[in-house]
């Protein structure tokens, strides 16, 4: 598993996720896109990008740093 570990990607993803939790969807989206250049098939990045785009690139007014999961 460590064979595919990319420290640069991990740093970018950590920054992107922090921006997402903070509600800075524009910054999170840009960082996630940059991360996909290093690891194009990263599922969590693709999922967060989809969520951000579904919200119209803007966190809801009542953003608590996460979204409720409504299905399995």
CHARMM internal coordinates of N, CA and C (Angstrom, degrees):
IC EDIT
DIST 1 N 1 CA 1.4407
DIST 1 CA 1 C 1.5359
ANGL 1 N 1 CA 1 C 109.89
DIST 1 C 2 N 1.3136
ANGL 1 CA 1 C 2 N 117.42
DIHE 1 N 1 CA 1 C 2 N -38.76
DIST 2 N 2 CA 1.4640
ANGL 1 C 2 N 2 CA 120.92
DIHE 1 CA 1 C 2 N 2 CA -179.28
DIST 2 CA 2 C 1.5244
ANGL 2 N 2 CA 2 C 110.74
DIHE 1 C 2 N 2 CA 2 C -69.32
DIST 2 C 3 N 1.3277
ANGL 2 CA 2 C 3 N 117.68
DIHE 2 N 2 CA 2 C 3 N -18.22
DIST 3 N 3 CA 1.4528
ANGL 2 C 3 N 3 CA 121.31
DIHE 2 CA 2 C 3 N 3 CA -178.63
DIST 3 CA 3 C 1.5264
ANGL 3 N 3 CA 3 C 111.35
DIHE 2 C 3 N 3 CA 3 C -59.55
DIST 3 C 4 N 1.3155
ANGL 3 CA 3 C 4 N 116.69
DIHE 3 N 3 CA 3 C 4 N -33.99
DIST 4 N 4 CA 1.4675
ANGL 3 C 4 N 4 CA 120.40
DIHE 3 CA 3 C 4 N 4 CA -177.95
DIST 4 CA 4 C 1.5269
ANGL 4 N 4 CA 4 C 112.48
DIHE 3 C 4 N 4 CA 4 C -96.52
DIST 4 C 5 N 1.3279
ANGL 4 CA 4 C 5 N 117.88
DIHE 4 N 4 CA 4 C 5 N 4.54
DIST 5 N 5 CA 1.4625
ANGL 4 C 5 N 5 CA 121.92
DIHE 4 CA 4 C 5 N 5 CA -179.72
DIST 5 CA 5 C 1.5245
ANGL 5 N 5 CA 5 C 110.10
DIHE 4 C 5 N 5 CA 5 C -66.20
DIST 5 C 6 N 1.3179
ANGL 5 CA 5 C 6 N 115.50
DIHE 5 N 5 CA 5 C 6 N 132.33
DIST 6 N 6 CA 1.4572
ANGL 5 C 6 N 6 CA 121.55
DIHE 5 CA 5 C 6 N 6 CA 179.24
DIST 6 CA 6 C 1.5267
ANGL 6 N 6 CA 6 C 107.14
DIHE 5 C 6 N 6 CA 6 C -125.81
DIST 6 C 7 N 1.3155
ANGL 6 CA 6 C 7 N 116.89
DIHE 6 N 6 CA 6 C 7 N 109.21
DIST 7 N 7 CA 1.4669
ANGL 6 C 7 N 7 CA 121.31
DIHE 6 CA 6 C 7 N 7 CA -175.65
DIST 7 CA 7 C 1.5194
ANGL 7 N 7 CA 7 C 111.56
DIHE 6 C 7 N 7 CA 7 C -62.11
DIST 7 C 8 N 1.3195
ANGL 7 CA 7 C 8 N 117.18
DIHE 7 N 7 CA 7 C 8 N -37.75
DIST 8 N 8 CA 1.4653
ANGL 7 C 8 N 8 CA 119.84
DIHE 7 CA 7 C 8 N 8 CA 179.54
DIST 8 CA 8 C 1.5262
ANGL 8 N 8 CA 8 C 110.34
DIHE 7 C 8 N 8 CA 8 C -64.25
DIST 8 C 9 N 1.3334
ANGL 8 CA 8 C 9 N 116.60
DIHE 8 N 8 CA 8 C 9 N -44.75
DIST 9 N 9 CA 1.4614
ANGL 8 C 9 N 9 CA 120.46
DIHE 8 CA 8 C 9 N 9 CA 177.58
DIST 9 CA 9 C 1.5296
ANGL 9 N 9 CA 9 C 110.42
DIHE 8 C 9 N 9 CA 9 C -61.32
DIST 9 C 10 N 1.3286
ANGL 9 CA 9 C 10 N 116.63
DIHE 9 N 9 CA 9 C 10 N -44.88
DIST 10 N 10 CA 1.4654
ANGL 9 C 10 N 10 CA 120.82
DIHE 9 CA 9 C 10 N 10 CA -178.12
DIST 10 CA 10 C 1.5253
ANGL 10 N 10 CA 10 C 110.89
DIHE 9 C 10 N 10 CA 10 C -59.27
DIST 10 C 11 N 1.3202
ANGL 10 CA 10 C 11 N 117.41
DIHE 10 N 10 CA 10 C 11 N -39.94
DIST 11 N 11 CA 1.4594
ANGL 10 C 11 N 11 CA 121.25
DIHE 10 CA 10 C 11 N 11 CA 178.11
DIST 11 CA 11 C 1.5138
ANGL 11 N 11 CA 11 C 112.09
DIHE 10 C 11 N 11 CA 11 C -65.46
DIST 11 C 12 N 1.3180
ANGL 11 CA 11 C 12 N 116.03
DIHE 11 N 11 CA 11 C 12 N -43.86
DIST 12 N 12 CA 1.4629
ANGL 11 C 12 N 12 CA 120.57
DIHE 11 CA 11 C 12 N 12 CA 179.14
DIST 12 CA 12 C 1.5238
ANGL 12 N 12 CA 12 C 110.37
DIHE 11 C 12 N 12 CA 12 C -64.11
DIST 12 C 13 N 1.3361
ANGL 12 CA 12 C 13 N 116.58
DIHE 12 N 12 CA 12 C 13 N -43.76
DIST 13 N 13 CA 1.4613
ANGL 12 C 13 N 13 CA 119.73
DIHE 12 CA 12 C 13 N 13 CA -179.81
DIST 13 CA 13 C 1.5233
ANGL 13 N 13 CA 13 C 110.74
DIHE 12 C 13 N 13 CA 13 C -63.15
DIST 13 C 14 N 1.3229
ANGL 13 CA 13 C 14 N 117.30
DIHE 13 N 13 CA 13 C 14 N -41.46
DIST 14 N 14 CA 1.4701
ANGL 13 C 14 N 14 CA 120.63
DIHE 13 CA 13 C 14 N 14 CA 179.10
DIST 14 CA 14 C 1.5250
ANGL 14 N 14 CA 14 C 110.77
DIHE 13 C 14 N 14 CA 14 C -60.76
DIST 14 C 15 N 1.3220
ANGL 14 CA 14 C 15 N 117.19
DIHE 14 N 14 CA 14 C 15 N -42.71
DIST 15 N 15 CA 1.4719
ANGL 14 C 15 N 15 CA 120.93
DIHE 14 CA 14 C 15 N 15 CA 177.30
DIST 15 CA 15 C 1.5243
ANGL 15 N 15 CA 15 C 110.85
DIHE 14 C 15 N 15 CA 15 C -64.79
DIST 15 C 16 N 1.3281
ANGL 15 CA 15 C 16 N 116.25
DIHE 15 N 15 CA 15 C 16 N -42.21
DIST 16 N 16 CA 1.4663
ANGL 15 C 16 N 16 CA 121.10
DIHE 15 CA 15 C 16 N 16 CA 179.87
DIST 16 CA 16 C 1.5235
ANGL 16 N 16 CA 16 C 110.91
DIHE 15 C 16 N 16 CA 16 C -62.70
DIST 16 C 17 N 1.3337
ANGL 16 CA 16 C 17 N 116.42
DIHE 16 N 16 CA 16 C 17 N -44.11
DIST 17 N 17 CA 1.4579
ANGL 16 C 17 N 17 CA 120.43
DIHE 16 CA 16 C 17 N 17 CA -178.57
DIST 17 CA 17 C 1.5297
ANGL 17 N 17 CA 17 C 111.00
DIHE 16 C 17 N 17 CA 17 C -66.74
DIST 17 C 18 N 1.3170
ANGL 17 CA 17 C 18 N 116.66
DIHE 17 N 17 CA 17 C 18 N -37.71
DIST 18 N 18 CA 1.4700
ANGL 17 C 18 N 18 CA 120.16
DIHE 17 CA 17 C 18 N 18 CA 176.91
DIST 18 CA 18 C 1.5301
ANGL 18 N 18 CA 18 C 110.30
DIHE 17 C 18 N 18 CA 18 C -63.27
DIST 18 C 19 N 1.3239
ANGL 18 CA 18 C 19 N 116.95
DIHE 18 N 18 CA 18 C 19 N -41.68
DIST 19 N 19 CA 1.4651
ANGL 18 C 19 N 19 CA 120.59
DIHE 18 CA 18 C 19 N 19 CA 177.96
DIST 19 CA 19 C 1.5321
ANGL 19 N 19 CA 19 C 110.45
DIHE 18 C 19 N 19 CA 19 C -65.18
DIST 19 C 20 N 1.3294
ANGL 19 CA 19 C 20 N 117.02
DIHE 19 N 19 CA 19 C 20 N -40.04
DIST 20 N 20 CA 1.4663
ANGL 19 C 20 N 20 CA 122.16
DIHE 19 CA 19 C 20 N 20 CA 177.79
DIST 20 CA 20 C 1.5321
ANGL 20 N 20 CA 20 C 109.96
DIHE 19 C 20 N 20 CA 20 C -60.17
DIST 20 C 21 N 1.3321
ANGL 20 CA 20 C 21 N 116.92
DIHE 20 N 20 CA 20 C 21 N -49.83
DIST 21 N 21 CA 1.4666
ANGL 20 C 21 N 21 CA 120.35
DIHE 20 CA 20 C 21 N 21 CA -179.78
DIST 21 CA 21 C 1.5255
ANGL 21 N 21 CA 21 C 111.58
DIHE 20 C 21 N 21 CA 21 C -61.35
DIST 21 C 22 N 1.3140
ANGL 21 CA 21 C 22 N 116.81
DIHE 21 N 21 CA 21 C 22 N -35.16
DIST 22 N 22 CA 1.4618
ANGL 21 C 22 N 22 CA 122.00
DIHE 21 CA 21 C 22 N 22 CA -179.87
DIST 22 CA 22 C 1.5331
ANGL 22 N 22 CA 22 C 111.75
DIHE 21 C 22 N 22 CA 22 C -73.69
DIST 22 C 23 N 1.3444
ANGL 22 CA 22 C 23 N 116.09
DIHE 22 N 22 CA 22 C 23 N -17.44
DIST 23 N 23 CA 1.4576
ANGL 22 C 23 N 23 CA 120.38
DIHE 22 CA 22 C 23 N 23 CA -179.68
DIST 23 CA 23 C 1.5164
ANGL 23 N 23 CA 23 C 113.33
DIHE 22 C 23 N 23 CA 23 C 94.80
DIST 23 C 24 N 1.3282
ANGL 23 CA 23 C 24 N 117.03
DIHE 23 N 23 CA 23 C 24 N 10.05
DIST 24 N 24 CA 1.4626
ANGL 23 C 24 N 24 CA 121.40
DIHE 23 CA 23 C 24 N 24 CA 177.61
DIST 24 CA 24 C 1.5269
ANGL 24 N 24 CA 24 C 108.10
DIHE 23 C 24 N 24 CA 24 C -90.67
DIST 24 C 25 N 1.3233
ANGL 24 CA 24 C 25 N 114.88
DIHE 24 N 24 CA 24 C 25 N 75.96
DIST 25 N 25 CA 1.4589
ANGL 24 C 25 N 25 CA 120.47
DIHE 24 CA 24 C 25 N 25 CA -173.53
DIST 25 CA 25 C 1.5256
ANGL 25 N 25 CA 25 C 113.08
DIHE 24 C 25 N 25 CA 25 C -65.05
DIST 25 C 26 N 1.3166
ANGL 25 CA 25 C 26 N 117.99
DIHE 25 N 25 CA 25 C 26 N -33.79
DIST 26 N 26 CA 1.4615
ANGL 25 C 26 N 26 CA 120.15
DIHE 25 CA 25 C 26 N 26 CA 179.24
DIST 26 CA 26 C 1.5209
ANGL 26 N 26 CA 26 C 111.22
DIHE 25 C 26 N 26 CA 26 C -62.79
DIST 26 C 27 N 1.3222
ANGL 26 CA 26 C 27 N 117.12
DIHE 26 N 26 CA 26 C 27 N -47.23
DIST 27 N 27 CA 1.4581
ANGL 26 C 27 N 27 CA 121.85
DIHE 26 CA 26 C 27 N 27 CA 179.12
DIST 27 CA 27 C 1.5225
ANGL 27 N 27 CA 27 C 110.59
DIHE 26 C 27 N 27 CA 27 C -66.50
DIST 27 C 28 N 1.3172
ANGL 27 CA 27 C 28 N 116.78
DIHE 27 N 27 CA 27 C 28 N -43.01
DIST 28 N 28 CA 1.4681
ANGL 27 C 28 N 28 CA 120.91
DIHE 27 CA 27 C 28 N 28 CA 179.08
DIST 28 CA 28 C 1.5255
ANGL 28 N 28 CA 28 C 110.43
DIHE 27 C 28 N 28 CA 28 C -59.97
DIST 28 C 29 N 1.3072
ANGL 28 CA 28 C 29 N 116.70
DIHE 28 N 28 CA 28 C 29 N -45.36
DIST 29 N 29 CA 1.4631
ANGL 28 C 29 N 29 CA 121.55
DIHE 28 CA 28 C 29 N 29 CA -179.05
DIST 29 CA 29 C 1.5251
ANGL 29 N 29 CA 29 C 110.75
DIHE 28 C 29 N 29 CA 29 C -60.76
DIST 29 C 30 N 1.3293
ANGL 29 CA 29 C 30 N 116.41
DIHE 29 N 29 CA 29 C 30 N -46.77
DIST 30 N 30 CA 1.4766
ANGL 29 C 30 N 30 CA 120.69
DIHE 29 CA 29 C 30 N 30 CA -179.50
DIST 30 CA 30 C 1.5265
ANGL 30 N 30 CA 30 C 110.78
DIHE 29 C 30 N 30 CA 30 C -61.32
DIST 30 C 31 N 1.3172
ANGL 30 CA 30 C 31 N 116.73
DIHE 30 N 30 CA 30 C 31 N -42.76
DIST 31 N 31 CA 1.4652
ANGL 30 C 31 N 31 CA 120.27
DIHE 30 CA 30 C 31 N 31 CA -178.98
DIST 31 CA 31 C 1.5318
ANGL 31 N 31 CA 31 C 111.10
DIHE 30 C 31 N 31 CA 31 C -69.35
DIST 31 C 32 N 1.3123
ANGL 31 CA 31 C 32 N 116.98
DIHE 31 N 31 CA 31 C 32 N -39.26
DIST 32 N 32 CA 1.4610
ANGL 31 C 32 N 32 CA 119.68
DIHE 31 CA 31 C 32 N 32 CA 177.69
DIST 32 CA 32 C 1.5221
ANGL 32 N 32 CA 32 C 110.78
DIHE 31 C 32 N 32 CA 32 C -63.15
DIST 32 C 33 N 1.3164
ANGL 32 CA 32 C 33 N 116.55
DIHE 32 N 32 CA 32 C 33 N -40.78
DIST 33 N 33 CA 1.4717
ANGL 32 C 33 N 33 CA 120.46
DIHE 32 CA 32 C 33 N 33 CA 177.04
DIST 33 CA 33 C 1.5229
ANGL 33 N 33 CA 33 C 110.62
DIHE 32 C 33 N 33 CA 33 C -62.09
DIST 33 C 34 N 1.3326
ANGL 33 CA 33 C 34 N 116.62
DIHE 33 N 33 CA 33 C 34 N -42.35
DIST 34 N 34 CA 1.4664
ANGL 33 C 34 N 34 CA 120.57
DIHE 33 CA 33 C 34 N 34 CA 177.97
DIST 34 CA 34 C 1.5252
ANGL 34 N 34 CA 34 C 110.62
DIHE 33 C 34 N 34 CA 34 C -62.58
DIST 34 C 35 N 1.3125
ANGL 34 CA 34 C 35 N 116.68
DIHE 34 N 34 CA 34 C 35 N -39.69
DIST 35 N 35 CA 1.4576
ANGL 34 C 35 N 35 CA 120.70
DIHE 34 CA 34 C 35 N 35 CA 178.18
DIST 35 CA 35 C 1.5143
ANGL 35 N 35 CA 35 C 112.66
DIHE 34 C 35 N 35 CA 35 C -63.50
DIST 35 C 36 N 1.3242
ANGL 35 CA 35 C 36 N 116.39
DIHE 35 N 35 CA 35 C 36 N -36.01
DIST 36 N 36 CA 1.4673
ANGL 35 C 36 N 36 CA 119.82
DIHE 35 CA 35 C 36 N 36 CA 179.50
DIST 36 CA 36 C 1.5200
ANGL 36 N 36 CA 36 C 112.13
DIHE 35 C 36 N 36 CA 36 C -66.47
DIST 36 C 37 N 1.3217
ANGL 36 CA 36 C 37 N 117.54
DIHE 36 N 36 CA 36 C 37 N -20.60
DIST 37 N 37 CA 1.4661
ANGL 36 C 37 N 37 CA 119.43
DIHE 36 CA 36 C 37 N 37 CA 175.09
DIST 37 CA 37 C 1.5315
ANGL 37 N 37 CA 37 C 110.10
DIHE 36 C 37 N 37 CA 37 C -69.14
DIST 37 C 38 N 1.3214
ANGL 37 CA 37 C 38 N 116.86
DIHE 37 N 37 CA 37 C 38 N -28.39
DIST 38 N 38 CA 1.4621
ANGL 37 C 38 N 38 CA 121.34
DIHE 37 CA 37 C 38 N 38 CA 178.86
DIST 38 CA 38 C 1.5246
ANGL 38 N 38 CA 38 C 111.98
DIHE 37 C 38 N 38 CA 38 C -88.88
DIST 38 C 39 N 1.3170
ANGL 38 CA 38 C 39 N 116.21
DIHE 38 N 38 CA 38 C 39 N -32.80
DIST 39 N 39 CA 1.4723
ANGL 38 C 39 N 39 CA 121.59
DIHE 38 CA 38 C 39 N 39 CA -177.42
DIST 39 CA 39 C 1.5325
ANGL 39 N 39 CA 39 C 107.71
DIHE 38 C 39 N 39 CA 39 C -140.15
DIST 39 C 40 N 1.3431
ANGL 39 CA 39 C 40 N 116.62
DIHE 39 N 39 CA 39 C 40 N 80.11
DIST 40 N 40 CA 1.4718
ANGL 39 C 40 N 40 CA 122.05
DIHE 39 CA 39 C 40 N 40 CA -170.93
DIST 40 CA 40 C 1.5229
ANGL 40 N 40 CA 40 C 116.62
DIHE 39 C 40 N 40 CA 40 C -59.79
DIST 40 C 41 N 1.3169
ANGL 40 CA 40 C 41 N 118.16
DIHE 40 N 40 CA 40 C 41 N -24.16
DIST 41 N 41 CA 1.4619
ANGL 40 C 41 N 41 CA 120.15
DIHE 40 CA 40 C 41 N 41 CA -175.65
DIST 41 CA 41 C 1.5168
ANGL 41 N 41 CA 41 C 113.26
DIHE 40 C 41 N 41 CA 41 C -104.55
DIST 41 C 42 N 1.3246
ANGL 41 CA 41 C 42 N 118.02
DIHE 41 N 41 CA 41 C 42 N 23.83
DIST 42 N 42 CA 1.4585
ANGL 41 C 42 N 42 CA 120.38
DIHE 41 CA 41 C 42 N 42 CA -177.82
DIST 42 CA 42 C 1.5235
ANGL 42 N 42 CA 42 C 110.50
DIHE 41 C 42 N 42 CA 42 C -74.33
DIST 42 C 43 N 1.3196
ANGL 42 CA 42 C 43 N 115.29
DIHE 42 N 42 CA 42 C 43 N 111.91
DIST 43 N 43 CA 1.4566
ANGL 42 C 43 N 43 CA 121.33
DIHE 42 CA 42 C 43 N 43 CA -177.62
DIST 43 CA 43 C 1.5229
ANGL 43 N 43 CA 43 C 114.57
DIHE 42 C 43 N 43 CA 43 C -62.49
DIST 43 C 44 N 1.3409
ANGL 43 CA 43 C 44 N 118.97
DIHE 43 N 43 CA 43 C 44 N -47.02
DIST 44 N 44 CA 1.4629
ANGL 43 C 44 N 44 CA 119.06
DIHE 43 CA 43 C 44 N 44 CA 179.42
DIST 44 CA 44 C 1.5272
ANGL 44 N 44 CA 44 C 113.10
DIHE 43 C 44 N 44 CA 44 C -59.65
DIST 44 C 45 N 1.3198
ANGL 44 CA 44 C 45 N 117.44
DIHE 44 N 44 CA 44 C 45 N -39.13
DIST 45 N 45 CA 1.4691
ANGL 44 C 45 N 45 CA 120.10
DIHE 44 CA 44 C 45 N 45 CA 177.73
DIST 45 CA 45 C 1.5211
ANGL 45 N 45 CA 45 C 110.67
DIHE 44 C 45 N 45 CA 45 C -63.70
DIST 45 C 46 N 1.3230
ANGL 45 CA 45 C 46 N 116.12
DIHE 45 N 45 CA 45 C 46 N -44.99
DIST 46 N 46 CA 1.4659
ANGL 45 C 46 N 46 CA 120.07
DIHE 45 CA 45 C 46 N 46 CA -179.81
DIST 46 CA 46 C 1.5284
ANGL 46 N 46 CA 46 C 110.67
DIHE 45 C 46 N 46 CA 46 C -62.56
DIST 46 C 47 N 1.3288
ANGL 46 CA 46 C 47 N 116.74
DIHE 46 N 46 CA 46 C 47 N -40.00
DIST 47 N 47 CA 1.4616
ANGL 46 C 47 N 47 CA 120.44
DIHE 46 CA 46 C 47 N 47 CA 179.98
DIST 47 CA 47 C 1.5251
ANGL 47 N 47 CA 47 C 110.85
DIHE 46 C 47 N 47 CA 47 C -64.91
DIST 47 C 48 N 1.3336
ANGL 47 CA 47 C 48 N 117.58
DIHE 47 N 47 CA 47 C 48 N -46.28
DIST 48 N 48 CA 1.4667
ANGL 47 C 48 N 48 CA 119.97
DIHE 47 CA 47 C 48 N 48 CA 179.72
DIST 48 CA 48 C 1.5252
ANGL 48 N 48 CA 48 C 111.39
DIHE 47 C 48 N 48 CA 48 C -64.00
DIST 48 C 49 N 1.3184
ANGL 48 CA 48 C 49 N 117.54
DIHE 48 N 48 CA 48 C 49 N -38.48
DIST 49 N 49 CA 1.4693
ANGL 48 C 49 N 49 CA 120.53
DIHE 48 CA 48 C 49 N 49 CA 176.67
DIST 49 CA 49 C 1.5270
ANGL 49 N 49 CA 49 C 109.79
DIHE 48 C 49 N 49 CA 49 C -60.13
DIST 49 C 50 N 1.3202
ANGL 49 CA 49 C 50 N 116.53
DIHE 49 N 49 CA 49 C 50 N -44.46
DIST 50 N 50 CA 1.4668
ANGL 49 C 50 N 50 CA 121.05
DIHE 49 CA 49 C 50 N 50 CA 179.12
DIST 50 CA 50 C 1.5357
ANGL 50 N 50 CA 50 C 110.95
DIHE 49 C 50 N 50 CA 50 C -61.63
DIST 50 C 51 N 1.3204
ANGL 50 CA 50 C 51 N 116.76
DIHE 50 N 50 CA 50 C 51 N -43.88
DIST 51 N 51 CA 1.4677
ANGL 50 C 51 N 51 CA 121.19
DIHE 50 CA 50 C 51 N 51 CA 179.62
DIST 51 CA 51 C 1.5307
ANGL 51 N 51 CA 51 C 109.77
DIHE 50 C 51 N 51 CA 51 C -62.09
DIST 51 C 52 N 1.3204
ANGL 51 CA 51 C 52 N 116.74
DIHE 51 N 51 CA 51 C 52 N -47.61
DIST 52 N 52 CA 1.4689
ANGL 51 C 52 N 52 CA 121.50
DIHE 51 CA 51 C 52 N 52 CA -179.84
DIST 52 CA 52 C 1.5239
ANGL 52 N 52 CA 52 C 110.35
DIHE 51 C 52 N 52 CA 52 C -59.37
DIST 52 C 53 N 1.3194
ANGL 52 CA 52 C 53 N 116.66
DIHE 52 N 52 CA 52 C 53 N -44.80
DIST 53 N 53 CA 1.4664
ANGL 52 C 53 N 53 CA 120.60
DIHE 52 CA 52 C 53 N 53 CA 179.89
DIST 53 CA 53 C 1.5228
ANGL 53 N 53 CA 53 C 110.91
DIHE 52 C 53 N 53 CA 53 C -66.97
DIST 53 C 54 N 1.3322
ANGL 53 CA 53 C 54 N 117.73
DIHE 53 N 53 CA 53 C 54 N -36.92
DIST 54 N 54 CA 1.4704
ANGL 53 C 54 N 54 CA 120.88
DIHE 53 CA 53 C 54 N 54 CA 177.56
DIST 54 CA 54 C 1.5325
ANGL 54 N 54 CA 54 C 111.19
DIHE 53 C 54 N 54 CA 54 C -62.43
DIST 54 C 55 N 1.3264
ANGL 54 CA 54 C 55 N 116.55
DIHE 54 N 54 CA 54 C 55 N -30.83
DIST 55 N 55 CA 1.4662
ANGL 54 C 55 N 55 CA 121.40
DIHE 54 CA 54 C 55 N 55 CA 177.11
DIST 55 CA 55 C 1.5339
ANGL 55 N 55 CA 55 C 111.76
DIHE 54 C 55 N 55 CA 55 C -84.34
DIST 55 C 56 N 1.3247
ANGL 55 CA 55 C 56 N 116.89
DIHE 55 N 55 CA 55 C 56 N 4.93
DIST 56 N 56 CA 1.4653
ANGL 55 C 56 N 56 CA 119.77
DIHE 55 CA 55 C 56 N 56 CA 178.84
DIST 56 CA 56 C 1.5261
ANGL 56 N 56 CA 56 C 112.34
DIHE 55 C 56 N 56 CA 56 C 73.37
DIST 56 C 57 N 1.3342
ANGL 56 CA 56 C 57 N 116.70
DIHE 56 N 56 CA 56 C 57 N 27.32
DIST 57 N 57 CA 1.4645
ANGL 56 C 57 N 57 CA 123.56
DIHE 56 CA 56 C 57 N 57 CA 176.64
DIST 57 CA 57 C 1.5294
ANGL 57 N 57 CA 57 C 113.35
DIHE 56 C 57 N 57 CA 57 C 68.94
DIST 57 C 58 N 1.3286
ANGL 57 CA 57 C 58 N 116.67
DIHE 57 N 57 CA 57 C 58 N 14.49
DIST 58 N 58 CA 1.4632
ANGL 57 C 58 N 58 CA 120.45
DIHE 57 CA 57 C 58 N 58 CA -179.09
DIST 58 CA 58 C 1.5155
ANGL 58 N 58 CA 58 C 109.49
DIHE 57 C 58 N 58 CA 58 C -136.33
DIST 58 C 59 N 1.3335
ANGL 58 CA 58 C 59 N 115.49
DIHE 58 N 58 CA 58 C 59 N 130.99
DIST 59 N 59 CA 1.4659
ANGL 58 C 59 N 59 CA 119.74
DIHE 58 CA 58 C 59 N 59 CA 178.97
DIST 59 CA 59 C 1.5244
ANGL 59 N 59 CA 59 C 110.00
DIHE 58 C 59 N 59 CA 59 C -67.45
DIST 59 C 60 N 1.3212
ANGL 59 CA 59 C 60 N 117.36
DIHE 59 N 59 CA 59 C 60 N 143.74
DIST 60 N 60 CA 1.4631
ANGL 59 C 60 N 60 CA 120.24
DIHE 59 CA 59 C 60 N 60 CA 176.53
DIST 60 CA 60 C 1.5324
ANGL 60 N 60 CA 60 C 111.03
DIHE 59 C 60 N 60 CA 60 C -61.17
DIST 60 C 61 N 1.3088
ANGL 60 CA 60 C 61 N 116.01
DIHE 60 N 60 CA 60 C 61 N 155.82
DIST 61 N 61 CA 1.4736
ANGL 60 C 61 N 61 CA 121.84
DIHE 60 CA 60 C 61 N 61 CA -179.99
DIST 61 CA 61 C 1.5225
ANGL 61 N 61 CA 61 C 112.18
DIHE 60 C 61 N 61 CA 61 C -54.64
DIST 61 C 62 N 1.3362
ANGL 61 CA 61 C 62 N 116.34
DIHE 61 N 61 CA 61 C 62 N -37.25
DIST 62 N 62 CA 1.4623
ANGL 61 C 62 N 62 CA 120.80
DIHE 61 CA 61 C 62 N 62 CA -176.56
DIST 62 CA 62 C 1.5358
ANGL 62 N 62 CA 62 C 112.56
DIHE 61 C 62 N 62 CA 62 C -97.34
DIST 62 C 63 N 1.3159
ANGL 62 CA 62 C 63 N 117.34
DIHE 62 N 62 CA 62 C 63 N 27.90
DIST 63 N 63 CA 1.4632
ANGL 62 C 63 N 63 CA 122.64
DIHE 62 CA 62 C 63 N 63 CA -176.88
DIST 63 CA 63 C 1.5217
ANGL 63 N 63 CA 63 C 110.55
DIHE 62 C 63 N 63 CA 63 C -58.22
DIST 63 C 64 N 1.3127
ANGL 63 CA 63 C 64 N 116.09
DIHE 63 N 63 CA 63 C 64 N 125.68
DIST 64 N 64 CA 1.4725
ANGL 63 C 64 N 64 CA 122.10
DIHE 63 CA 63 C 64 N 64 CA -179.35
DIST 64 CA 64 C 1.5264
ANGL 64 N 64 CA 64 C 111.49
DIHE 63 C 64 N 64 CA 64 C -108.62
DIST 64 C 65 N 1.3219
ANGL 64 CA 64 C 65 N 116.70
DIHE 64 N 64 CA 64 C 65 N 7.43
DIST 65 N 65 CA 1.4620
ANGL 64 C 65 N 65 CA 120.06
DIHE 64 CA 64 C 65 N 65 CA 178.90
DIST 65 CA 65 C 1.5223
ANGL 65 N 65 CA 65 C 113.53
DIHE 64 C 65 N 65 CA 65 C 97.90
DIST 65 C 66 N 1.3203
ANGL 65 CA 65 C 66 N 116.64
DIHE 65 N 65 CA 65 C 66 N 1.97
DIST 66 N 66 CA 1.4510
ANGL 65 C 66 N 66 CA 121.64
DIHE 65 CA 65 C 66 N 66 CA 178.94
DIST 66 CA 66 C 1.5227
ANGL 66 N 66 CA 66 C 108.67
DIHE 65 C 66 N 66 CA 66 C -157.97
DIST 66 C 67 N 1.3257
ANGL 66 CA 66 C 67 N 114.79
DIHE 66 N 66 CA 66 C 67 N 167.32
DIST 67 N 67 CA 1.4667
ANGL 66 C 67 N 67 CA 119.01
DIHE 66 CA 66 C 67 N 67 CA 175.88
DIST 67 CA 67 C 1.5187
ANGL 67 N 67 CA 67 C 108.26
DIHE 66 C 67 N 67 CA 67 C -119.97
DIST 67 C 68 N 1.3002
ANGL 67 CA 67 C 68 N 115.70
DIHE 67 N 67 CA 67 C 68 N 148.14
DIST 68 N 68 CA 1.4589
ANGL 67 C 68 N 68 CA 120.19
DIHE 67 CA 67 C 68 N 68 CA 178.75
DIST 68 CA 68 C 1.5151
ANGL 68 N 68 CA 68 C 109.77
DIHE 67 C 68 N 68 CA 68 C -71.43
DIST 68 C 69 N 1.3158
ANGL 68 CA 68 C 69 N 116.68
DIHE 68 N 68 CA 68 C 69 N 135.91
DIST 69 N 69 CA 1.4584
ANGL 68 C 69 N 69 CA 120.61
DIHE 68 CA 68 C 69 N 69 CA 175.52
DIST 69 CA 69 C 1.5186
ANGL 69 N 69 CA 69 C 107.37
DIHE 68 C 69 N 69 CA 69 C -85.38
DIST 69 C 70 N 1.3147
ANGL 69 CA 69 C 70 N 115.67
DIHE 69 N 69 CA 69 C 70 N 126.83
DIST 70 N 70 CA 1.4573
ANGL 69 C 70 N 70 CA 119.67
DIHE 69 CA 69 C 70 N 70 CA -175.56
DIST 70 CA 70 C 1.5169
ANGL 70 N 70 CA 70 C 113.47
DIHE 69 C 70 N 70 CA 70 C -108.86
DIST 70 C 71 N 1.3391
ANGL 70 CA 70 C 71 N 116.77
DIHE 70 N 70 CA 70 C 71 N -4.55
DIST 71 N 71 CA 1.4601
ANGL 70 C 71 N 71 CA 119.90
DIHE 70 CA 70 C 71 N 71 CA 176.97
DIST 71 CA 71 C 1.5224
ANGL 71 N 71 CA 71 C 109.65
DIHE 70 C 71 N 71 CA 71 C -153.17
DIST 71 C 72 N 1.3168
ANGL 71 CA 71 C 72 N 114.63
DIHE 71 N 71 CA 71 C 72 N 165.35
DIST 72 N 72 CA 1.4776
ANGL 71 C 72 N 72 CA 120.61
DIHE 71 CA 71 C 72 N 72 CA 179.57
DIST 72 CA 72 C 1.4862
ANGL 72 N 72 CA 72 C 110.09
DIHE 71 C 72 N 72 CA 72 C -90.37
END
COOR INIT
IC SEED 1 N 1 CA 1 C
IC BUILD
